[in-house]
Amino acid sequence: MKKALQNIKPSTLDSLRSSFHNIQTSKDADDLLVHLCGINDFFGSEHDFLFFLELLEPCHIVSEDLERREFGDFQTPSILSDLVCNILLKENLIPETVVEPTFGKGSFIMSALKAFPKLKQVYGVEIYEPYCWFTKFAILELFIENPHLNKPSIFLYCKDIFGFDFSRIGKAAEKEKVLVLGNPPWVTNSELSTLNSSNLPVKSNFKSHNGFDAITGKGNFDIGEYIILMMLNSFAKQSGYMAMLAKNSVIKNLIYDLPKTTYDIYDMAALKFDAKTYFKASVEASLFKCRFGRNSLQYICKASFLNSPNLVESEFGWIGHKFVSDVALYQNSRDFDGTCPFIWRQGIKHDCSKILELKMEDGKFINGFNEELILEDDLIYGLVKSSDIQSPLITKPRKYTILTQKKIGEDTKYISEKFPHIYGYLSKNIQFFSERRSSIYKGKPLFSIFGIGEYSFKPYKVAISGLYKKPSFSLVMPFNNKPMMLDDTCYFLGFDDISEALIAVAILNSSYAQDLLRAITFTDAKRPYTKDMLMRINFFKIADHLGFKDARKLLIHLPDDILQYVTGEKWNAFFATYRKDREKEYQGSFFETVPIQQHPAFTP
């Protein structure tokens, strides 16, 4: 409260001193403030009221900065909240009730009070008490300076949103047009857990991922996404709208999950804005808008910009049973969207790079602490990382890695018996393995790694970085008679035959595959390319359109001693090998054509 009062104008303080001159109890004070600004239960307790009277005495309140990361705090500047509300007003989205589930310093509530002339009720929830006081006094000042402004009933709750019952608000506003408005936290549950924060929903696998997915990444969800889903559960069946700021990854997830839900929402749009400008945050974000009360069964979201909301840049969402990033671009690539006949694999995961990743200088291995090491060569393999996958051919590594296992769960006792130097080195640094936070290592053998199996030891690999925007595929060759490994930011296909690997590279770097990936991937994501995306590439349909001659032209930049392995005979043999897979996929011969309108995967 002390800091909140510092932020209001001296003229407002003078007005309050005058108004409260004869007020003796918190009840009388609350009644006066309902009249002045519409906020119900402004003080809530006699203690708060007496403290307020004390603070009204002329004094200087010292400002202090607050660390707000625990609450995923990106306070919305008023210029942005005003812009959002004005856009809604121009679209004739005029609410009678506003709900702000995480109101912070109250920017959106203040903007809504100024913008919407028919407001009857405003409801806000905020866990951080200083922000509650900040917002209350900001609203009070607004109405003292603008006494003729429409004054709705305002209810502000200093509560944890994850324990708040929004159904009460839903019932109270059942016959009103509701606008769910705001900017929920931009932080994940894992980040909050790292901070030992209590500002978390009840732990649950709320997206029903399988056990392995839930512990290796997919179980990590965005708190903002969870809150938006809470709001949809509470208000989507009513008449009204939603307008929430969110990371683009959150909006993509919302649209992706829509077919599995019963939310009555339609007219979805994502209006991009520059988060760097408004929040000093290096993240792609948008205003997510939708209407409540009807399910259109068309799960498409329009993408445009906040400064030109009516100019649709693109659309993303569901086309039949396929989720795509660009609906228009997909129309020319959908014939190549199917099932990959090979299994894409992710590279080595160990979460111990300082110890397990090495470089070589003057014939000696150096670890992440610049320590020179004497180690047996047997368990050391060349390592390719995302930053290495920039050229079409990779023949030697920049780094190396120690492979403690050849398959997940393999006993590692053999290291002490066969490789005493490596065992001594790993044992000396055992604390780094013990400090790994991921639960995948719990109960596993000493020095365990993941992303390892028979597929890791295929001599020829076709690899892509999951992190870069451009889908560039490289051929990774063996080094020193050993297969090279990839790290867990990369995905790859492994082959025993160099001819098959070369054919795969040609197909994947063809315009057909590249256009498909551009149509189905979200390049603003932290990891645009994933196994799920890559498994959609229909090799054989692309090969049918590409043909051997054009495929070979895509490889002419390779050295002659490698290019010699790509022949028409090898091309035909490659597809003959997987003929049965093709027949199963198309339920007929490889060359059978299924009209796109009749294909079951593309039923509108």
C-alpha positions as CSV (number, residue, x, y, z in Angstrom):
1,M,0.0,0.0,0.0
2,K,2.9,2.3,0.8
3,K,4.4,2.0,-2.6
4,A,1.0,2.2,-4.3
5,L,0.3,5.5,-2.7
6,Q,3.6,6.9,-3.9
7,N,2.5,6.4,-7.5
8,I,-0.6,8.6,-7.4
9,K,-0.5,12.3,-7.9
10,P,-0.3,14.9,-5.1
11,S,-3.7,16.3,-6.2
12,T,-5.3,12.9,-5.7
13,L,-3.7,12.6,-2.3
14,D,-5.2,16.0,-1.4
15,S,-8.6,14.9,-2.6
16,L,-8.4,11.7,-0.5
17,R,-7.3,13.7,2.6
18,S,-10.3,15.9,2.2
19,S,-12.7,13.0,1.6
20,F,-11.5,10.9,4.5
21,H,-11.3,13.8,7.0
22,N,-14.4,12.6,9.0
23,I,-14.3,8.9,8.1
24,Q,-13.8,6.7,11.3
25,T,-14.3,3.1,10.3
26,S,-13.3,0.8,7.5
27,K,-17.0,0.1,6.7
28,D,-17.7,3.8,6.2
29,A,-14.5,4.0,4.1
30,D,-15.5,1.1,1.9
31,D,-18.9,2.6,1.3
32,L,-17.3,6.0,0.3
33,L,-14.9,4.3,-2.1
34,V,-17.7,2.3,-3.8
35,H,-19.3,5.6,-4.5
36,L,-16.0,7.2,-5.6
37,C,-14.6,4.4,-7.8
38,G,-16.9,1.3,-7.8
39,I,-14.4,-0.9,-6.0
40,N,-16.1,-3.2,-3.5
41,D,-14.4,-4.1,-0.1
42,F,-11.5,-1.7,-0.9
43,F,-9.8,-2.2,2.5
44,G,-11.2,-5.5,3.7
45,S,-10.0,-5.0,7.2
46,E,-9.8,-2.3,9.9
47,H,-6.0,-2.7,10.0
48,D,-5.6,-1.8,6.3
49,F,-7.9,1.2,6.8
50,L,-5.9,2.5,9.8
51,F,-2.6,2.0,7.9
52,F,-4.1,3.9,5.0
53,L,-5.0,6.9,7.3
54,E,-1.5,6.9,8.6
55,L,0.0,6.9,5.1
56,L,-2.2,9.9,4.1
57,E,-0.1,12.0,6.4
58,P,2.3,14.1,4.4
59,C,5.5,12.0,4.0
60,H,8.0,10.8,1.4
61,I,7.7,7.2,0.4
62,V,10.9,5.6,-0.8
63,S,10.6,3.6,-4.0
64,E,12.0,0.1,-4.2
65,D,12.5,-2.4,-7.1
66,L,10.9,-5.8,-6.8
67,E,12.1,-9.1,-8.2
68,R,9.0,-10.6,-9.9
69,R,10.4,-13.5,-11.9
70,E,8.7,-16.0,-9.5
71,F,5.3,-14.9,-10.9
72,G,6.4,-14.8,-14.5
73,D,5.9,-11.1,-14.3
74,F,5.8,-9.0,-17.5
75,Q,3.7,-6.0,-16.6
76,T,1.8,-4.7,-19.5
77,P,2.5,-1.0,-20.3
78,S,-0.6,1.1,-20.6
79,I,0.1,2.0,-24.2
80,L,-0.3,-1.7,-25.1
81,S,-3.4,-2.4,-23.0
82,D,-5.0,0.8,-24.4
83,L,-4.2,-0.3,-27.9
84,V,-5.7,-3.8,-27.3
85,C,-9.0,-2.3,-25.9
86,N,-9.3,0.2,-28.7
87,I,-8.9,-2.6,-31.3
88,L,-11.7,-4.5,-29.5
89,L,-13.9,-1.4,-29.5
90,K,-13.4,-0.8,-33.2
91,E,-14.4,-4.4,-33.8
92,N,-17.6,-3.7,-31.8
93,L,-16.6,-6.2,-29.1
94,I,-18.2,-4.2,-26.3
95,P,-18.4,-6.2,-23.0
96,E,-20.7,-5.7,-20.0
97,T,-18.4,-7.7,-17.7
98,V,-14.6,-7.8,-17.8
99,V,-12.6,-10.6,-16.1
100,E,-8.9,-10.1,-15.6
101,P,-7.5,-13.4,-14.1
102,T,-4.0,-12.0,-13.3
103,F,-4.4,-8.2,-13.2
104,G,-0.9,-7.2,-11.8
105,K,-0.6,-3.4,-11.8
106,G,-4.0,-3.2,-13.4
107,S,-3.2,-1.9,-16.9
108,F,-5.9,-3.9,-18.6
109,I,-8.5,-3.0,-16.0
110,M,-7.7,0.7,-16.3
111,S,-7.8,0.5,-20.1
112,A,-11.1,-1.4,-20.1
113,L,-12.6,1.2,-17.7
114,K,-11.7,4.0,-20.1
115,A,-12.6,2.2,-23.3
116,F,-15.9,0.3,-22.7
117,P,-18.9,2.5,-22.1
118,K,-21.3,-0.3,-21.1
119,L,-19.3,-2.0,-18.4
120,K,-21.4,-3.2,-15.4
121,Q,-18.9,-5.4,-13.6
122,V,-15.2,-5.8,-13.4
123,Y,-13.6,-8.8,-11.7
124,G,-9.8,-9.2,-11.1
125,V,-7.6,-11.7,-9.4
126,E,-4.0,-11.1,-8.4
127,I,-1.7,-13.1,-6.0
128,Y,0.7,-10.3,-5.2
129,E,-0.7,-7.9,-2.6
130,P,1.4,-4.8,-3.4
131,Y,0.0,-4.9,-7.0
132,C,-3.5,-5.2,-5.6
133,W,-3.0,-1.9,-3.7
134,F,-1.3,-0.3,-6.7
135,T,-4.4,-1.1,-8.9
136,K,-6.9,0.0,-6.3
137,F,-5.3,3.4,-5.9
138,A,-4.8,3.7,-9.7
139,I,-8.6,3.1,-10.2
140,L,-9.5,5.5,-7.4
141,E,-7.3,8.2,-9.0
142,L,-8.9,7.6,-12.4
143,F,-12.4,8.2,-11.1
144,I,-11.4,11.2,-8.9
145,E,-10.0,12.8,-12.1
146,N,-12.9,11.6,-14.3
147,P,-16.0,11.7,-12.1
148,H,-18.4,11.4,-15.1
149,L,-16.7,8.2,-16.4
150,N,-19.0,5.1,-16.4
151,K,-18.5,3.5,-13.0
152,P,-19.1,-0.3,-12.9
153,S,-19.0,-2.5,-9.8
154,I,-15.4,-3.6,-9.3
155,F,-14.3,-6.7,-7.4
156,L,-10.6,-7.2,-6.9
157,Y,-9.4,-10.3,-5.2
158,C,-5.9,-10.8,-3.7
159,K,-6.0,-14.6,-4.3
160,D,-4.0,-17.4,-5.9
161,I,-5.7,-17.9,-9.3
162,F,-5.1,-21.6,-9.1
163,G,-7.4,-21.9,-6.1
164,F,-9.9,-19.3,-7.2
165,D,-13.5,-20.4,-8.1
166,F,-14.3,-18.6,-11.4
167,S,-17.7,-20.4,-11.7
168,R,-19.0,-17.8,-9.2
169,I,-18.2,-15.0,-11.7
170,G,-19.6,-17.1,-14.5
171,K,-23.0,-17.4,-12.7
172,A,-23.1,-13.7,-11.8
173,A,-22.4,-12.7,-15.4
174,E,-24.5,-15.4,-17.0
175,K,-26.7,-13.0,-19.0
176,E,-23.9,-10.5,-19.7
177,K,-21.4,-10.2,-22.6
178,V,-18.1,-11.2,-20.9
179,L,-14.6,-10.2,-22.0
180,V,-11.8,-12.3,-20.5
181,L,-8.9,-9.9,-20.8
182,G,-5.2,-9.8,-19.8
183,N,-1.7,-10.9,-19.8
184,P,-1.1,-14.2,-17.9
185,P,2.5,-15.1,-16.8
186,W,5.1,-16.0,-19.5
187,V,6.8,-18.7,-17.6
188,T,6.7,-22.5,-17.5
189,N,6.0,-24.9,-14.6
190,S,9.6,-26.2,-14.8
191,E,11.0,-22.6,-14.4
192,L,8.8,-22.0,-11.4
193,S,9.8,-25.3,-9.9
194,T,13.4,-24.3,-10.3
195,L,12.7,-21.2,-8.3
196,N,10.9,-23.2,-5.6
197,S,7.8,-21.1,-6.3
198,S,4.5,-21.8,-4.7
199,N,2.7,-20.0,-7.6
200,L,1.9,-23.2,-9.4
201,P,-1.3,-25.1,-10.3
202,V,-1.9,-28.5,-8.6
203,K,0.5,-30.9,-10.2
204,S,-1.1,-33.0,-12.9
205,N,-0.4,-34.3,-16.4
206,F,-3.1,-32.0,-17.7
207,K,-2.5,-32.9,-21.3
208,S,-2.4,-36.6,-20.7
209,H,1.1,-37.2,-22.2
210,N,2.4,-40.8,-21.9
211,G,5.0,-41.4,-19.1
212,F,8.2,-40.9,-21.1
213,D,6.9,-37.7,-22.9
214,A,5.7,-36.3,-19.6
215,I,9.2,-36.5,-18.0
216,T,11.3,-35.6,-21.1
217,G,9.9,-32.3,-22.1
218,K,6.2,-32.5,-23.2
219,G,5.1,-32.4,-19.5
220,N,6.6,-29.0,-19.2
221,F,3.8,-26.6,-19.9
222,D,3.4,-22.8,-20.0
223,I,1.5,-21.3,-17.0
224,G,-0.1,-18.8,-19.3
225,E,-1.5,-21.6,-21.4
226,Y,-2.9,-23.3,-18.3
227,I,-4.6,-20.0,-17.2
228,I,-6.1,-19.5,-20.6
229,L,-7.5,-23.0,-20.5
230,M,-9.0,-22.2,-17.1
231,M,-10.7,-19.2,-18.5
232,L,-12.1,-21.2,-21.5
233,N,-13.4,-23.9,-19.1
234,S,-15.2,-21.2,-17.1
235,F,-16.5,-18.8,-19.8
236,A,-16.4,-20.3,-23.3
237,K,-20.1,-21.4,-23.2
238,Q,-21.2,-17.8,-22.4
239,S,-21.7,-14.9,-24.8
240,G,-18.6,-12.9,-25.1
241,Y,-14.9,-12.8,-26.0
242,M,-11.4,-13.4,-25.0
243,A,-8.3,-11.2,-25.6
244,M,-5.1,-12.4,-24.0
245,L,-1.5,-11.7,-24.6
246,A,0.5,-14.9,-25.0
247,K,3.6,-16.4,-26.4
248,N,3.1,-17.7,-30.0
249,S,3.9,-21.2,-28.8
250,V,1.0,-21.0,-26.3
251,I,-1.4,-19.9,-29.0
252,K,-0.2,-22.7,-31.4
253,N,-0.8,-25.2,-28.6
254,L,-4.3,-23.9,-27.9
255,I,-5.3,-24.3,-31.6
256,Y,-3.6,-27.7,-31.8
257,D,-5.6,-29.1,-28.9
258,L,-9.0,-27.6,-29.9
259,P,-10.3,-30.8,-31.7
260,K,-9.9,-32.7,-28.4
261,T,-11.9,-30.1,-26.4
262,T,-15.5,-29.0,-26.2
263,Y,-14.8,-25.3,-26.1
264,D,-17.4,-23.1,-27.8
265,I,-15.1,-20.7,-29.4
266,Y,-14.8,-19.3,-32.9
267,D,-13.3,-16.5,-35.0
268,M,-9.8,-17.1,-33.6
269,A,-7.0,-14.6,-34.4
270,A,-3.4,-14.0,-33.3
271,L,-2.2,-10.4,-33.7
272,K,1.6,-10.3,-33.5
273,F,3.4,-7.5,-31.6
274,D,7.0,-6.8,-30.8
275,A,7.6,-8.2,-27.3
276,K,11.1,-6.7,-27.3
277,T,9.6,-3.2,-27.5
278,Y,6.8,-3.6,-24.9
279,F,8.4,-6.1,-22.5
280,K,12.2,-6.2,-23.3
281,A,11.6,-9.9,-23.9
282,S,13.2,-11.9,-26.7
283,V,10.1,-14.0,-27.5
284,E,7.5,-14.2,-30.2
285,A,4.2,-13.2,-28.9
286,S,0.7,-12.1,-30.0
287,L,-2.7,-11.0,-28.8
288,F,-5.0,-14.1,-28.9
289,K,-8.6,-13.2,-29.7
290,C,-11.7,-15.4,-30.0
291,R,-15.4,-15.2,-29.5
292,F,-17.4,-17.4,-27.1
293,G,-20.7,-19.2,-27.4
294,R,-20.4,-21.2,-30.7
295,N,-18.1,-24.0,-32.0
296,S,-17.5,-23.5,-35.7
297,L,-15.7,-26.9,-36.0
298,Q,-13.2,-25.1,-38.1
299,Y,-10.0,-25.0,-36.1
300,I,-8.2,-22.2,-38.0
301,C,-6.6,-19.2,-36.5
302,K,-5.9,-16.0,-38.6
303,A,-2.5,-14.4,-38.1
304,S,-1.9,-10.7,-38.5
305,F,-0.3,-7.8,-36.7
306,L,-1.5,-5.7,-33.8
307,N,-0.9,-2.4,-35.7
308,S,-2.9,-3.7,-38.7
309,P,-5.4,-6.3,-37.3
310,N,-7.6,-6.4,-40.4
311,L,-4.8,-7.4,-42.8
312,V,-4.6,-11.2,-42.5
313,E,-1.0,-12.3,-43.1
314,S,-1.6,-16.1,-43.0
315,E,-3.8,-18.8,-41.3
316,F,-2.7,-21.8,-39.3
317,G,-4.6,-24.7,-37.8
318,W,-6.3,-27.9,-38.8
319,I,-6.9,-29.0,-42.4
320,G,-8.8,-32.2,-42.1
321,H,-6.7,-34.3,-39.8
322,K,-3.5,-32.4,-40.4
323,F,-2.1,-29.5,-38.3
324,V,-0.4,-26.9,-40.5
325,S,1.4,-23.6,-40.0
326,D,0.3,-22.0,-43.3
327,V,-3.0,-23.0,-44.8
328,A,-2.4,-21.4,-48.2
329,L,1.1,-22.8,-48.6
330,Y,-0.1,-26.2,-47.5
331,Q,-2.5,-26.4,-50.4
332,N,0.4,-27.0,-52.8
333,S,2.2,-29.4,-50.5
334,R,-0.5,-31.5,-48.9
335,D,0.1,-34.4,-51.3
336,F,3.5,-35.0,-49.7
337,D,2.1,-35.0,-46.1
338,G,1.9,-38.6,-45.0
339,T,4.0,-41.0,-43.0
340,C,7.7,-41.3,-43.3
341,P,8.8,-45.0,-43.9
342,F,11.8,-44.5,-41.7
343,I,12.0,-43.6,-38.0
344,W,13.5,-40.3,-37.2
345,R,15.8,-40.3,-34.1
346,Q,17.0,-37.7,-31.7
347,G,20.6,-37.4,-30.8
348,I,22.5,-38.1,-27.6
349,K,21.1,-36.6,-24.4
350,H,23.4,-36.5,-21.3
351,D,23.0,-33.1,-19.6
352,C,26.7,-33.2,-18.6
353,S,28.4,-31.4,-21.4
354,K,31.4,-30.1,-19.4
355,I,32.4,-33.7,-18.7
356,L,31.1,-35.8,-21.6
357,E,31.8,-33.4,-24.5
358,L,35.5,-33.0,-25.5
359,K,37.6,-31.1,-28.0
360,M,40.9,-32.2,-29.4
361,E,44.0,-30.0,-29.4
362,D,47.5,-31.1,-30.4
363,G,46.3,-34.7,-30.3
364,K,44.9,-34.4,-26.7
365,F,41.4,-34.5,-25.4
366,I,40.2,-31.3,-23.5
367,N,37.0,-31.2,-21.5
368,G,34.8,-28.2,-20.7
369,F,37.1,-27.1,-17.9
370,N,40.1,-27.0,-20.3
371,E,41.6,-30.0,-18.5
372,E,43.9,-32.2,-20.6
373,L,42.8,-35.8,-20.4
374,I,44.4,-39.2,-21.1
375,L,41.5,-41.5,-22.1
376,E,41.0,-44.7,-24.0
377,D,39.7,-44.1,-27.6
378,D,37.2,-47.0,-27.6
379,L,34.3,-45.1,-26.0
380,I,35.0,-41.7,-27.7
381,Y,33.1,-40.8,-30.9
382,G,32.9,-37.7,-33.1
383,L,30.0,-35.4,-32.1
384,V,28.0,-33.2,-34.5
385,K,26.0,-30.4,-32.9
386,S,23.3,-28.1,-34.4
387,S,25.7,-25.4,-35.2
388,D,27.7,-27.9,-37.3
389,I,24.8,-28.7,-39.6
390,Q,25.3,-25.9,-42.0
391,S,27.0,-27.7,-44.9
392,P,25.5,-30.5,-47.0
393,L,28.4,-32.9,-46.1
394,I,30.1,-33.4,-42.7
395,T,33.2,-35.6,-42.8
396,K,34.9,-34.8,-39.5
397,P,33.8,-33.6,-36.1
398,R,34.4,-30.4,-34.3
399,K,33.8,-32.1,-30.9
400,Y,33.8,-35.5,-29.4
401,T,31.7,-37.3,-26.8
402,I,32.2,-40.2,-24.4
403,L,29.5,-42.9,-24.9
404,T,29.0,-44.7,-21.6
405,Q,26.3,-47.0,-23.0
406,K,25.2,-48.5,-26.4
407,K,21.6,-48.8,-25.4
408,I,19.4,-47.2,-22.8
409,G,19.6,-48.8,-19.4
410,E,22.8,-50.8,-20.2
411,D,24.9,-51.6,-17.1
412,T,28.0,-49.4,-16.9
413,K,30.1,-51.5,-14.6
414,Y,32.1,-52.7,-17.6
415,I,33.8,-49.3,-17.9
416,S,35.8,-49.8,-14.7
417,E,37.0,-53.2,-15.9
418,K,37.8,-52.4,-19.5
419,F,38.5,-48.6,-19.5
420,P,40.2,-47.6,-16.2
421,H,41.2,-44.1,-17.5
422,I,37.7,-43.2,-18.5
423,Y,36.2,-44.7,-15.4
424,G,38.6,-42.8,-13.2
425,Y,37.8,-39.5,-15.0
426,L,34.0,-40.1,-14.8
427,S,34.3,-41.1,-11.1
428,K,36.3,-38.0,-10.3
429,N,33.5,-35.9,-11.7
430,I,30.6,-37.9,-10.4
431,Q,29.0,-34.9,-8.7
432,F,28.1,-33.5,-12.2
433,F,26.1,-36.6,-12.9
434,S,24.4,-36.5,-9.5
435,E,23.3,-32.9,-10.1
436,R,21.4,-33.7,-13.3
437,R,17.8,-32.6,-12.5
438,S,15.9,-34.6,-15.1
439,S,14.0,-37.6,-13.6
440,I,14.9,-39.8,-16.6
441,Y,18.2,-40.5,-14.9
442,K,16.7,-41.6,-11.6
443,G,17.2,-45.3,-10.9
444,K,19.4,-45.7,-13.9
445,P,23.0,-47.1,-14.0
446,L,25.9,-44.8,-13.1
447,F,26.8,-42.3,-15.9
448,S,23.7,-43.1,-17.9
449,I,22.8,-41.3,-21.1
450,F,19.7,-41.2,-23.3
451,G,19.0,-41.1,-27.0
452,I,21.2,-44.1,-27.6
453,G,20.5,-47.3,-29.3
454,E,21.4,-49.6,-32.2
455,Y,20.3,-46.8,-34.6
456,S,23.0,-44.5,-33.2
457,F,25.7,-46.7,-34.7
458,K,24.5,-46.6,-38.3
459,P,27.6,-45.4,-40.3
460,Y,25.7,-42.9,-42.6
461,K,23.3,-40.4,-41.1
462,V,21.0,-37.7,-42.7
463,A,20.7,-35.0,-40.1
464,I,18.8,-31.7,-39.4
465,S,19.1,-29.2,-36.6
466,G,15.9,-28.8,-34.7
467,L,16.8,-25.3,-33.8
468,Y,17.3,-23.3,-37.0
469,K,14.6,-21.8,-39.1
470,K,15.8,-23.2,-42.5
471,P,15.3,-26.9,-42.9
472,S,18.7,-27.9,-44.1
473,F,19.7,-31.6,-44.2
474,S,23.3,-32.8,-44.1
475,L,25.0,-36.1,-44.9
476,V,27.1,-37.2,-41.9
477,M,29.9,-39.6,-42.7
478,P,31.8,-41.9,-40.5
479,F,35.1,-40.6,-39.0
480,N,38.1,-42.8,-38.2
481,N,36.0,-45.9,-39.0
482,K,33.4,-45.0,-36.4
483,P,29.9,-43.5,-36.9
484,M,29.6,-39.9,-35.7
485,M,27.0,-39.1,-33.1
486,L,24.6,-36.1,-32.9
487,D,23.5,-34.2,-29.9
488,D,19.9,-34.0,-28.7
489,T,19.2,-30.8,-30.6
490,C,19.5,-32.8,-33.8
491,Y,17.3,-35.4,-35.6
492,F,18.6,-38.0,-38.0
493,L,17.9,-41.0,-40.1
494,G,20.6,-43.8,-40.0
495,F,21.6,-46.0,-43.0
496,D,24.0,-48.8,-43.5
497,D,24.2,-48.1,-47.3
498,I,25.7,-44.7,-48.4
499,S,23.5,-44.9,-51.5
500,E,20.4,-44.9,-49.5
501,A,21.6,-42.0,-47.3
502,L,22.4,-39.9,-50.4
503,I,18.9,-40.6,-51.9
504,A,17.4,-39.6,-48.6
505,V,19.4,-36.3,-48.6
506,A,18.3,-35.5,-52.2
507,I,14.6,-36.1,-51.4
508,L,14.7,-34.1,-48.2
509,N,16.5,-31.1,-49.8
510,S,14.1,-31.1,-52.7
511,S,11.6,-28.2,-53.1
512,Y,8.8,-30.6,-52.4
513,A,10.0,-31.6,-49.0
514,Q,11.2,-28.0,-48.2
515,D,7.8,-26.5,-49.1
516,L,6.0,-29.1,-47.0
517,L,8.1,-28.4,-44.0
518,R,7.5,-24.6,-44.4
519,A,3.8,-25.3,-44.5
520,I,3.7,-27.4,-41.4
521,T,6.4,-26.0,-39.1
522,F,6.3,-22.9,-36.9
523,T,9.7,-21.2,-37.4
524,D,9.1,-18.9,-34.4
525,A,9.1,-21.9,-32.1
526,K,12.1,-22.6,-29.9
527,R,12.5,-25.9,-31.7
528,P,10.8,-25.6,-35.1
529,Y,11.7,-29.1,-36.3
530,T,10.7,-32.1,-34.2
531,K,10.3,-35.8,-34.7
532,D,6.6,-35.4,-35.1
533,M,7.0,-33.0,-38.0
534,L,9.7,-35.0,-39.8
535,M,7.7,-38.2,-39.5
536,R,5.1,-36.5,-41.8
537,I,7.4,-36.4,-44.9
538,N,6.1,-38.9,-47.5
539,F,9.4,-39.9,-49.1
540,F,7.8,-42.0,-51.8
541,K,5.3,-39.4,-53.0
542,I,8.1,-36.9,-53.2
543,A,10.3,-39.4,-55.1
544,D,7.5,-40.0,-57.6
545,H,7.4,-36.3,-58.4
546,L,11.1,-35.7,-58.2
547,G,12.5,-38.5,-60.3
548,F,16.1,-39.8,-60.4
549,K,17.6,-37.2,-62.7
550,D,16.4,-34.2,-60.7
551,A,17.3,-36.0,-57.5
552,R,20.9,-36.5,-58.7
553,K,21.1,-32.8,-59.7
554,L,20.5,-31.9,-56.1
555,L,23.7,-33.7,-55.1
556,I,26.1,-32.4,-57.8
557,H,27.9,-30.2,-55.2
558,L,29.2,-33.4,-53.5
559,P,32.7,-34.8,-54.3
560,D,32.8,-37.3,-57.2
561,D,34.0,-40.1,-54.9
562,I,30.7,-39.8,-53.0
563,L,28.4,-38.9,-55.9
564,Q,29.4,-42.1,-57.7
565,Y,27.2,-44.1,-55.3
566,V,24.0,-42.5,-56.7
567,T,22.9,-44.4,-59.8
568,G,19.6,-45.2,-61.4
569,E,20.1,-48.8,-60.3
570,K,20.6,-47.8,-56.7
571,W,17.6,-45.4,-57.0
572,N,15.3,-48.2,-58.2
573,A,16.7,-50.7,-55.6
574,F,16.0,-48.2,-52.8
575,F,12.3,-48.0,-53.6
576,A,12.0,-51.7,-54.3
577,T,13.3,-52.4,-50.8
578,Y,10.5,-50.5,-49.2
579,R,7.7,-51.5,-51.7
580,K,5.7,-53.4,-49.0
581,D,5.8,-50.3,-46.8
582,R,4.5,-48.2,-49.7
583,E,1.7,-50.6,-50.5
584,K,0.6,-50.7,-46.9
585,E,0.6,-46.9,-46.7
586,Y,-1.4,-46.3,-49.9
587,Q,-3.4,-49.6,-49.6
588,G,-2.4,-50.3,-53.2
589,S,0.6,-50.0,-55.5
590,F,3.1,-47.2,-55.2
591,F,1.9,-45.5,-58.3
592,E,-1.8,-45.6,-57.5
593,T,-3.2,-42.1,-57.3
594,V,-5.7,-41.2,-54.7
595,P,-7.6,-38.0,-55.5
596,I,-7.0,-35.5,-52.7
597,Q,-10.7,-34.8,-52.2
598,Q,-11.3,-38.5,-51.5
599,H,-8.2,-39.2,-49.4
600,P,-9.3,-40.1,-45.8
601,A,-6.5,-38.1,-44.3
602,F,-7.9,-34.9,-45.8
603,T,-11.6,-35.0,-45.1
604,P,-12.7,-31.5,-44.6
